[in-house]
Amino acid sequence: MKAQSSATARTAKAVTPPHAPTAARSSGPGTRPRSGTTLALLGVFCFSLTFPSTVWGLESFGPWSLVAVRGVLAAAVAAVFLLAQRVPLPERRHWAGLAVVGGGVVIGFPLLTTLALGTSSTAHAAVVVGLLPLTTATLAALRTGHRPSRVFWAAAVAGAAVVAAFTWQQSGGALSAGDLYLFGALLVCAAGYTEGGRLAALMPGWHVVGWALVLCLPVTVAGSVVALSLEPVHWSPHGAVGLAWVAAGSTFLGLYVWYRGMAGIGVARASQLQLAQPLMTLVWSFWLLGEELTWAAPLAATGVLVCIAVTQRARG
C-alpha cells in the first residue's frame, strides 16, 4: 500500500504542469493579498504627486521635453536595476503586452496629461482622471474574462459618479479644452494597467515596468533630442524636483509597486484604490501649488472612501 501511494504521488507530480494555476500563483509571484494592497496603496501615493510635480516640471521644460526626458531618466534607472540583477530578456510572447504597457503608461498617459495641464488646473485634471478605476476595471473584465460581483460594480459605478459630479461642480458645468486629452489619457492608461497587471502575474512587477521603459527608450531618446532643440529649458529648483519625481517616483517606483500590488489583489480591485488618488492630489495641490479647495472636496472624499471600502470587501 505504501509503495502504491508513493507511485501515485510520483505520477501526480509528473503530470502536474509547471505553470498550473495555484492559490499562491494567482496572487502573483511572491505577493500576498495583504501586502498587495499595501503596495497598491503606495503606488497610489506616488501617483498622487504626479500632477503637482508635472506642474513644477513645466516651469523649466516644455511639455514634450518633460515627457521625453522623464522617460529617458526612468529607463536609465530601470536599466541599472535590470543589469544589476542580471534579469534575462522577457519571453517573446510577452513583448506585445510590454509594448501596450509602454505605449499606455510610459508615453501615452504622461504626454496627454501633461498637455492637458497646459489648459486645466491640477485639481480639475485630478478629478477627471478619477474615472480611471472604473475604466481599468471595465477593460480588465473584457481582457481577462473575469467578472466581478454586482456589488463590486455598483460600488465602482457609484465611486465614478461621485468623481464625475465633483468634476462637473468644479468646472462649473462645462468641459475644459484639456478634457479631450484627459479622456484619451484614461483609455490608454487603463489599457496599460490592465496589460501590466496581467503580466505582473507572470513575472515580477518591476520586470514589467523595467522592460516597458527600456522598450520605449528609442522613442524617448529621439523625442528628447527633438523636443529639447525646439523647447527652451529654464532651470529652476521646482523644475528639477518636478522632473526628478515624475521620472524616478511616478514612472519607476510608482509603477513598480503598483504592478506588484495588482498581481497580489487583482487588476479590478487594485484599480478601485485609485478612487482615493484625486482627493490626495487635491491635498498636494493645496499644499504645494496653493490651489484652493472647495467645500465639495471633503464631501467627495467621504463618498469615495465608502466606495473603496465596499469594492475591497466585495468578492469577484
VEXDREN-2710 file (C-alpha; in Angstrom, 1 decimal):
% VEXDREN-2710
k/r/px/py/pz
1/MET/0.0/0.0/0.0
2/LYS/2.8/2.3/0.9
3/ALA/4.6/1.6/-2.4
4/GLN/1.3/2.2/-4.3
5/SER/0.8/5.6/-2.6
6/SER/4.4/6.6/-3.4
7/ALA/3.9/5.7/-7.0
8/THR/0.6/7.6/-7.2
9/ALA/2.3/10.7/-5.7
10/ARG/5.1/10.5/-8.2
11/THR/2.6/10.1/-11.0
12/ALA/0.6/13.1/-9.8
13/LYS/3.7/15.2/-9.6
14/ALA/4.8/14.2/-13.0
15/VAL/1.6/15.1/-14.7
16/THR/1.2/18.5/-13.0
17/PRO/2.2/21.2/-15.4
18/PRO/4.9/23.5/-14.1
19/HIS/2.7/26.6/-14.7
20/ALA/-0.5/25.2/-13.3
21/PRO/-2.6/27.9/-11.5
22/THR/-2.5/27.6/-7.7
23/ALA/-3.7/29.8/-4.9
24/ALA/-0.3/31.2/-4.4
25/ARG/0.4/31.7/-8.1
26/SER/-2.9/33.6/-8.6
27/SER/-1.7/36.2/-6.2
28/GLY/1.4/36.9/-8.3
29/PRO/5.0/35.9/-7.7
30/GLY/5.7/36.3/-4.0
31/THR/2.9/38.7/-3.3
32/ARG/0.2/38.1/-0.7
33/PRO/-3.2/39.8/-0.8
34/ARG/-2.4/42.0/2.3
35/SER/1.0/43.1/1.0
36/GLY/-0.6/43.5/-2.4
37/THR/-3.0/46.1/-1.0
38/THR/-0.1/47.9/0.8
39/LEU/1.9/48.0/-2.4
40/ALA/-1.0/49.2/-4.5
41/LEU/-1.7/52.0/-1.9
42/LEU/2.0/53.0/-2.1
43/GLY/1.6/53.2/-5.8
44/VAL/-1.4/55.5/-5.5
45/PHE/0.6/57.7/-3.1
46/CYS/3.3/58.0/-5.7
47/PHE/0.8/58.7/-8.5
48/SER/-1.0/61.4/-6.4
49/LEU/2.1/63.6/-6.6
50/THR/2.4/63.2/-10.4
51/PHE/0.3/66.2/-11.4
52/PRO/1.8/68.7/-8.9
53/SER/5.3/67.5/-9.9
54/THR/4.4/67.9/-13.6
55/VAL/3.3/71.5/-13.0
56/TRP/6.6/72.1/-11.3
57/GLY/8.5/70.4/-14.1
58/LEU/6.7/72.6/-16.6
59/GLU/8.4/75.7/-15.0
60/SER/11.6/74.5/-16.6
61/PHE/10.7/72.3/-19.5
62/GLY/8.2/72.3/-22.4
63/PRO/5.5/69.6/-22.3
64/TRP/7.1/67.4/-24.9
65/SER/10.6/67.8/-23.4
66/LEU/9.4/67.0/-20.0
67/VAL/7.7/63.8/-21.0
68/ALA/10.6/62.6/-23.2
69/VAL/13.3/63.3/-20.7
70/ARG/11.2/61.8/-18.0
71/GLY/11.0/58.6/-19.9
72/VAL/14.8/58.5/-20.6
73/LEU/15.7/59.0/-16.9
74/ALA/13.2/56.4/-15.7
75/ALA/14.5/53.9/-18.3
76/ALA/18.1/54.6/-17.1
77/VAL/17.1/53.7/-13.5
78/ALA/15.3/50.6/-14.7
79/ALA/18.2/49.5/-16.9
80/VAL/20.6/49.8/-13.9
81/PHE/18.4/47.5/-11.8
82/LEU/17.8/45.0/-14.6
83/LEU/21.6/44.8/-15.3
84/ALA/22.5/44.6/-11.6
85/GLN/20.1/41.7/-11.1
86/ARG/21.1/40.1/-14.4
87/VAL/17.4/39.8/-15.4
88/PRO/17.0/37.8/-18.6
89/LEU/15.1/39.2/-21.6
90/PRO/11.3/38.5/-21.4
91/GLU/9.9/35.7/-23.5
92/ARG/8.9/36.7/-27.0
93/ARG/5.2/36.1/-26.2
94/HIS/5.4/38.9/-23.6
95/TRP/6.8/41.7/-25.8
96/ALA/3.4/42.7/-27.3
97/GLY/2.0/43.1/-23.8
98/LEU/5.0/45.1/-22.7
99/ALA/4.5/47.4/-25.8
100/VAL/1.0/48.1/-24.6
101/VAL/2.3/48.9/-21.2
102/GLY/4.9/51.2/-22.6
103/GLY/2.5/52.9/-25.0
104/GLY/-0.1/53.4/-22.3
105/VAL/1.7/54.3/-19.1
106/VAL/5.2/55.4/-20.2
107/ILE/4.4/57.5/-23.2
108/GLY/0.6/58.0/-23.7
109/PHE/-0.7/58.9/-20.3
110/PRO/2.3/61.2/-19.3
111/LEU/2.1/63.0/-22.7
112/LEU/-1.7/63.5/-22.7
113/THR/-2.0/64.6/-19.1
114/THR/1.0/67.0/-19.4
115/LEU/-0.6/68.6/-22.5
116/ALA/-3.9/68.8/-20.5
117/LEU/-2.2/70.6/-17.6
118/GLY/-1.3/73.4/-20.0
119/THR/-5.0/74.4/-20.1
120/SER/-6.5/72.7/-17.0
121/SER/-5.8/73.1/-13.3
122/THR/-4.3/70.3/-11.4
123/ALA/-7.5/69.9/-9.3
124/HIS/-9.6/69.6/-12.4
125/ALA/-7.3/67.1/-14.1
126/ALA/-7.1/65.0/-10.9
127/VAL/-10.8/64.5/-10.6
128/VAL/-11.3/63.8/-14.3
129/VAL/-8.6/61.1/-14.1
130/GLY/-10.5/59.8/-11.1
131/LEU/-12.6/57.9/-13.6
132/LEU/-9.6/55.7/-14.3
133/PRO/-10.5/52.9/-11.8
134/LEU/-13.8/52.2/-13.5
135/THR/-12.2/52.4/-16.9
136/THR/-9.5/50.0/-15.8
137/ALA/-11.9/47.6/-14.2
138/THR/-14.0/47.5/-17.4
139/LEU/-11.1/46.9/-19.7
140/ALA/-9.7/44.2/-17.3
141/ALA/-13.0/42.4/-17.3
142/LEU/-13.1/42.4/-21.1
143/ARG/-9.4/41.4/-21.4
144/THR/-9.2/38.7/-18.8
145/GLY/-12.8/37.4/-18.8
146/HIS/-13.0/37.9/-15.1
147/ARG/-16.5/39.0/-13.9
148/PRO/-16.6/40.9/-10.6
149/SER/-19.7/40.7/-8.5
150/ARG/-22.7/43.1/-8.9
151/VAL/-21.9/44.7/-5.5
152/PHE/-18.4/45.4/-6.8
153/TRP/-19.7/47.0/-10.0
154/ALA/-22.4/49.0/-8.1
155/ALA/-19.7/50.4/-5.8
156/ALA/-17.4/51.1/-8.7
157/VAL/-20.0/53.0/-10.6
158/ALA/-21.1/54.9/-7.5
159/GLY/-17.5/56.0/-7.0
160/ALA/-17.1/57.1/-10.6
161/ALA/-20.4/59.0/-10.2
162/VAL/-19.0/60.8/-7.2
163/VAL/-15.9/61.8/-9.1
164/ALA/-17.9/62.8/-12.1
165/ALA/-20.2/65.0/-10.0
166/PHE/-17.2/66.6/-8.3
167/THR/-15.6/67.3/-11.7
168/TRP/-18.8/68.8/-13.0
169/GLN/-19.2/71.0/-9.9
170/GLN/-15.6/72.2/-10.1
171/SER/-15.7/73.0/-13.8
172/GLY/-18.9/75.0/-13.5
173/GLY/-20.8/72.6/-15.7
174/ALA/-18.6/73.0/-18.8
175/LEU/-15.8/70.8/-20.1
176/SER/-12.4/72.4/-20.4
177/ALA/-10.2/72.3/-23.5
178/GLY/-7.9/69.8/-21.9
179/ASP/-10.7/67.3/-21.2
180/LEU/-10.2/65.6/-24.5
181/TYR/-6.6/65.0/-23.6
182/LEU/-7.7/63.7/-20.2
183/PHE/-10.3/61.3/-21.6
184/GLY/-7.7/59.9/-24.0
185/ALA/-5.3/59.5/-21.2
186/LEU/-7.9/57.5/-19.3
187/LEU/-8.2/55.0/-22.1
188/VAL/-4.5/54.5/-22.8
189/CYS/-3.6/54.3/-19.1
190/ALA/-6.4/51.8/-18.4
191/ALA/-5.1/49.6/-21.2
192/GLY/-1.6/49.8/-19.9
193/TYR/-2.7/49.0/-16.3
194/THR/-4.7/46.0/-17.5
195/GLU/-2.0/44.5/-19.6
196/GLY/0.6/45.3/-17.0
197/GLY/-1.5/43.6/-14.3
198/ARG/-1.8/40.5/-16.4
199/LEU/2.0/40.4/-17.0
200/ALA/2.7/41.1/-13.3
201/ALA/1.1/37.7/-12.5
202/LEU/3.6/36.0/-14.8
203/MET/6.8/37.9/-13.9
204/PRO/7.9/40.2/-11.1
205/GLY/6.1/43.6/-11.3
206/TRP/9.3/45.6/-11.5
207/HIS/10.4/43.5/-14.5
208/VAL/7.2/44.6/-16.3
209/VAL/7.9/48.2/-15.6
210/GLY/11.6/48.0/-16.3
211/TRP/11.3/46.2/-19.7
212/ALA/8.4/48.5/-20.7
213/LEU/10.6/51.6/-20.0
214/VAL/13.6/50.1/-21.9
215/LEU/11.4/49.1/-24.8
216/CYS/10.3/52.8/-25.1
217/LEU/13.9/54.1/-24.8
218/PRO/14.4/54.6/-28.6
219/VAL/11.3/56.7/-28.8
220/THR/12.0/58.7/-25.6
221/VAL/15.7/59.4/-26.6
222/ALA/14.7/60.5/-30.1
223/GLY/11.9/62.6/-28.6
224/SER/14.3/64.2/-26.1
225/VAL/16.7/65.2/-28.9
226/VAL/14.0/66.8/-31.0
227/ALA/12.0/68.4/-28.2
228/LEU/15.0/69.9/-26.4
229/SER/16.1/71.5/-29.6
230/LEU/12.7/73.2/-30.0
231/GLU/11.7/74.0/-26.5
232/PRO/14.0/76.1/-24.4
233/VAL/14.9/74.9/-20.9
234/HIS/14.8/77.3/-17.9
235/TRP/16.3/75.6/-14.9
236/SER/14.7/76.2/-11.5
237/PRO/14.6/74.3/-8.2
238/HIS/10.9/73.4/-8.8
239/GLY/11.6/72.3/-12.3
240/ALA/14.4/70.0/-11.2
241/VAL/12.4/68.5/-8.3
242/GLY/9.4/68.0/-10.5
243/LEU/11.4/66.2/-13.2
244/ALA/13.1/64.0/-10.7
245/TRP/9.9/62.9/-9.1
246/VAL/7.9/62.2/-12.3
247/ALA/10.9/60.2/-13.6
248/ALA/12.0/58.2/-10.5
249/GLY/9.0/58.5/-8.2
250/SER/6.0/58.3/-10.5
251/THR/7.3/56.4/-13.6
252/PHE/9.6/53.9/-12.0
253/LEU/8.9/53.5/-8.2
254/GLY/5.2/54.1/-8.6
255/LEU/4.7/51.7/-11.4
256/TYR/6.9/49.1/-9.7
257/VAL/4.9/48.9/-6.5
258/TRP/1.6/49.4/-8.4
259/TYR/2.1/46.3/-10.7
260/ARG/3.2/44.2/-7.8
261/GLY/0.1/45.2/-5.9
262/MET/-2.1/44.4/-8.9
263/ALA/-0.5/41.0/-9.1
264/GLY/-1.4/40.4/-5.5
265/ILE/-5.1/41.5/-5.3
266/GLY/-6.2/41.7/-9.0
267/VAL/-6.5/44.5/-11.5
268/ALA/-10.1/45.4/-10.9
269/ARG/-9.8/45.5/-7.1
270/ALA/-6.5/47.4/-7.1
271/SER/-7.9/49.9/-9.6
272/GLN/-10.6/50.9/-7.1
273/LEU/-7.9/52.0/-4.6
274/GLN/-7.2/54.8/-7.1
275/LEU/-10.5/56.3/-6.3
276/ALA/-8.6/58.0/-3.4
277/GLN/-6.0/59.4/-5.8
278/PRO/-7.9/62.5/-6.9
279/LEU/-8.5/63.6/-3.4
280/MET/-4.9/63.0/-2.4
281/THR/-3.8/65.1/-5.4
282/LEU/-6.1/67.9/-4.3
283/VAL/-4.4/68.0/-0.9
284/TRP/-0.9/68.1/-2.6
285/SER/-2.2/70.8/-5.0
286/PHE/-3.3/72.9/-2.0
287/TRP/0.0/72.4/-0.1
288/LEU/2.5/72.6/-3.0
289/LEU/0.8/74.7/-5.6
290/GLY/-1.5/76.9/-3.5
291/GLU/-4.7/75.9/-5.3
292/GLU/-7.9/76.4/-3.4
293/LEU/-10.1/73.6/-2.1
294/THR/-13.9/74.0/-2.1
295/TRP/-16.5/72.6/0.3
296/ALA/-17.1/69.8/-2.2
297/ALA/-13.7/68.2/-1.6
298/PRO/-14.3/66.6/1.9
299/LEU/-17.8/65.6/0.8
300/ALA/-16.4/63.8/-2.3
301/ALA/-13.7/62.3/-0.2
302/THR/-16.2/60.7/2.2
303/GLY/-18.2/59.2/-0.7
304/VAL/-15.1/57.9/-2.5
305/LEU/-13.7/56.3/0.6
306/VAL/-17.0/54.5/1.3
307/CYS/-17.0/53.1/-2.3
308/ILE/-13.4/51.9/-1.8
309/ALA/-14.4/50.0/1.3
310/VAL/-17.2/48.3/-0.5
311/THR/-15.2/47.3/-3.5
312/GLN/-12.4/45.9/-1.4
313/ARG/-14.8/43.7/0.5
314/ALA/-16.9/42.6/-2.5
315/ARG/-16.0/39.2/-3.8
316/GLY/-15.4/38.7/-7.5
END
